[in-house]
Amino acid sequence: MTDIENKTVQPTEKNKKKFDIKLILEIVVEAVVLCVLFSVFICTAHVTGQSMEPTYSDGTFLIASRLSTPHVGDIVLARDDEFGVIVKRVIAEGGDTIEIQDGNVYLNRERVDEPYVKYPDMSETMTEVTVPESEYFLAGDNRANSIDSRSGLGTITKDDIIGVVFFDIF
């Protein structure tokens, strides 16, 4: 072996600084890209109050997809001018008819089994309503303690849906 083959190149202080700065810049750029992607595709919220019990308790942290289209049975995060971000279950979508008789929900005139509902009000009645296209009828799982589409909130437009919940951390 020659002397050249046996020598190892030692980085100089100048090369070390360039390497450190380059590494730091790469990490910062990757972090910014991840944050942007997260904010574009994912949204989060905390449950406030008891309206979604027993499914979610006060303080539960939720993660939702901004890309998913909500359907009946999905839990969504939605914007409301008066209440801010709300967490509710979709119980009817645009074009559906919904009616409540003796506490039972009828979607398109068929009774819906709702095992997640806490304290159904068996005296609750609501005449049949047709949900406008591109809107959703929302309700909390704790029907006795929820401000929702049944109680003055009205239907929520597709534009006011922030995301469909897919993960929770209690």
C-alpha positions as MATLAB code, in Angstrom:
seq = 'MTDIENKTVQPTEKNKKKFDIKLILEIVVEAVVLCVLFSVFICTAHVTGQSMEPTYSDGTFLIASRLSTPHVGDIVLARDDEFGVIVKRVIAEGGDTIEIQDGNVYLNRERVDEPYVKYPDMSETMTEVTVPESEYFLAGDNRANSIDSRSGLGTITKDDIIGVVFFDIF';
ca = [
       0.000    0.000    0.000;
       1.089    3.461   -0.696;
       1.038    6.317    1.775;
      -1.924    7.851   -0.033;
      -4.104    4.769    0.470;
      -3.387    4.647    4.204;
      -4.262    8.263    4.899;
      -7.699    9.187    6.109;
      -9.110   12.584    5.410;
      -9.842   14.506    8.571;
     -12.571   17.132    8.296;
     -11.410   20.632    8.964;
     -13.338   22.978   11.275;
     -14.648   24.766    8.192;
     -15.991   21.507    6.688;
     -17.574   20.518   10.034;
     -19.489   23.806   10.211;
     -20.733   23.429    6.627;
     -21.860   19.900    7.416;
     -23.630   20.983   10.611;
     -25.430   23.859    8.879;
     -26.458   21.611    5.984;
     -27.829   18.983    8.388;
     -29.733   21.575   10.401;
     -31.241   23.082    7.236;
     -32.333   19.630    6.029;
     -34.030   18.919    9.365;
     -35.790   22.308    9.386;
     -37.022   21.879    5.791;
     -38.320   18.356    6.542;
     -40.101   19.591    9.671;
     -41.757   22.456    7.768;
     -42.899   20.094    4.991;
     -44.364   17.680    7.568;
     -46.188   20.515    9.349;
     -47.662   21.789    6.087;
     -48.770   18.298    5.056;
     -50.258   17.688    8.500;
     -52.240   20.933    8.421;
     -53.510   20.311    4.876;
     -54.712   16.730    5.410;
     -55.311   16.415    9.162;
     -57.107   18.496   11.799;
     -57.489   18.063   15.535;
     -59.877   19.109   18.284;
     -60.753   18.420   21.899;
     -64.237   17.346   22.912;
     -65.824   20.000   25.106;
     -68.772   18.994   27.261;
     -70.834   15.813   27.499;
     -72.773   15.898   24.219;
     -70.830   12.968   22.696;
     -70.930   10.635   25.713;
     -70.577    7.705   25.943;
     -68.536    7.654   22.712;
     -66.243   10.543   23.695;
     -65.852   12.227   27.070;
     -65.030   15.839   27.830;
     -61.362   16.447   26.989;
     -60.911   13.597   24.504;
     -58.411   14.590   21.798;
     -59.630   13.818   18.267;
     -57.776   13.537   14.969;
     -59.794   13.956   11.770;
     -59.160   13.687    8.047;
     -59.835   16.793    5.979;
     -59.996   14.620    2.839;
     -62.777   12.224    3.865;
     -66.375   12.784    2.811;
     -68.749   12.375    5.771;
     -71.506    9.759    5.677;
     -74.290    8.723    8.027;
     -72.763    7.334   11.218;
     -69.479    9.252   10.928;
     -68.389   11.625   13.663;
     -67.289   14.977   12.314;
     -65.663   18.208   13.368;
     -67.686   21.155   12.080;
     -67.572   24.941   12.277;
     -70.430   26.820   13.887;
     -70.581   30.613   14.192;
     -71.959   30.512   17.724;
     -70.207   27.469   19.223;
     -66.914   27.331   17.300;
     -65.739   23.818   16.470;
     -68.334   21.186   17.344;
     -68.096   17.401   17.466;
     -71.241   15.559   16.347;
     -72.429   12.419   14.556;
     -73.892   12.620   11.046;
     -77.394   11.147   11.234;
     -78.588   12.260    7.770;
     -77.027   13.659    4.589;
     -78.276   15.793    1.735;
     -81.412   14.338    0.150;
     -82.252   12.123    3.142;
     -85.450   12.473    5.125;
     -85.204   12.293    8.874;
     -87.924   12.001   11.478;
     -87.953   11.290   15.210;
     -90.889    9.474   16.802;
     -90.909    8.440   20.465;
     -87.139    8.958   20.616;
     -86.455    6.724   17.624;
     -84.718    8.142   14.546;
     -86.145    7.241   11.148;
     -83.859    7.777    8.181;
     -85.700    7.633    4.870;
     -88.625    6.119    6.821;
     -86.549    3.236    8.226;
     -85.815    3.037   11.942;
     -82.116    3.478   12.718;
     -80.451    1.332   15.387;
     -78.331    3.700   17.474;
     -76.586    1.699   20.221;
     -74.209    4.610   20.850;
     -76.999    6.976   21.992;
     -76.907    7.802   25.689;
     -80.220    8.561   27.375;
     -82.596    8.547   24.416;
     -85.586   10.765   25.115;
     -88.475    8.399   24.363;
     -90.872   11.336   24.301;
     -88.865   13.238   21.651;
     -90.692   13.838   18.393;
     -89.623   15.732   15.300;
     -91.656   15.881   12.116;
     -90.075   14.619    8.923;
     -87.460   16.942    7.428;
     -85.618   16.611    4.129;
     -81.963   17.551    4.439;
     -80.910   19.989    1.685;
     -78.274   18.802   -0.802;
     -74.655   19.348    0.326;
     -75.792   19.640    3.954;
     -75.735   17.342    6.976;
     -78.042   16.746    9.939;
     -75.900   16.280   13.046;
     -76.655   15.054   16.550;
     -74.699   14.325   19.704;
     -74.684   10.800   21.099;
     -75.912   12.154   24.436;
     -79.224   13.304   22.945;
     -80.518   14.641   26.276;
     -77.531   17.007   26.550;
     -76.646   18.114   23.027;
     -77.177   21.257   21.014;
     -77.358   19.980   17.462;
     -79.453   19.977   14.283;
     -82.522   18.911   16.295;
     -82.327   21.833   18.694;
     -81.746   25.015   16.774;
     -78.335   24.432   15.238;
     -79.953   23.443   11.951;
     -78.220   21.560    9.195;
     -74.517   22.092    8.561;
     -73.192   22.794    5.073;
     -70.500   20.686    3.478;
     -68.193   23.720    3.634;
     -68.580   23.855    7.421;
     -67.384   20.270    7.863;
     -63.737   20.432    8.909;
     -63.009   16.707    8.954;
     -64.140   13.161    9.681;
     -62.800   11.751   12.956;
     -60.653    8.656   12.553;
     -58.653    8.522   15.791;
     -59.073    9.557   19.417;
     -56.833    9.802   22.456;
     -58.650    9.694   25.769;
];
